[in-house]
Amino acid sequence: RVTKEMTGELYMGHLRYSTTGKGGLAYVHPLMRRNNWRARNLSICGNFNLTNVDDVFSNITATGQHPRLFSDTYIMLELMGHRLDRESERVYNIAREHGLQETEITTYIENNIDVANVLRTAMPMLDGGYVMCGLTGSGEMFAMRDPWGIRPAFWYSDDEVVVLASERPVIQTVFNVKVEQVSELQAGQALIVKKNGVIRTEQILQSYGNHACSFERIYFSRGSDCDIYRERKVLGEQLTIPINNAIGGDLEHTVFGYIPNTAEVAFYGMLDGFKKK
């Protein structure tokens, strides 16, 4: 249920198990880095597993930072927050060169922050599979996919909304759109939405090809996605020969079944394979 306190123009939510071996509200997404300046406030959430959290922690503490928590999400928040501070300072210096003063500078910073600069300086430090989403207090929104394409990400936009999610069918169902209208965020690419509503995609890191996580693709993915559905049917059909060999070709005295729910589509693919024999 959405109450009036929850209404706004930007929404970001996430449900994820902890990868830190700890639980509790301190590890629930999204996490927020607060600041007195709107443009420096940052919230992030993500679907990820990082392999170099210790290295990132060492990097940010070497600059003099002292993170309050040691978790993958929080360390990433501090890393990106630090780069957001540097981007704000860059725009601040330009504003001063233009002769702006006081709140004029604040407005100029909020209108000219480029989160692509934040991502270009922060994301090369990360190793692992991820789709990270974030928004700033001044209204900038972004999402980025790892350069290996390990984690899935799909997005859709029209005259009223921009939305990104890990699953394509969710977007199709909620917004009643066809599969062709939903785009896949490419490996190493970022989806950026400016506070004025301008949308763009930008290649932040070089793509290393498509190395999709098999667990995401086979187990977590929704079977209602057209590509996943076809893939699972083919996987089931490929079992036809080894199953037939295992039962000695005795289909008349063999009962077939499947374990709900992810194996159902593969089961139908297997049946199609036997029908072709």
Disulfide bonds with the S-S distance in Angstrom:
none
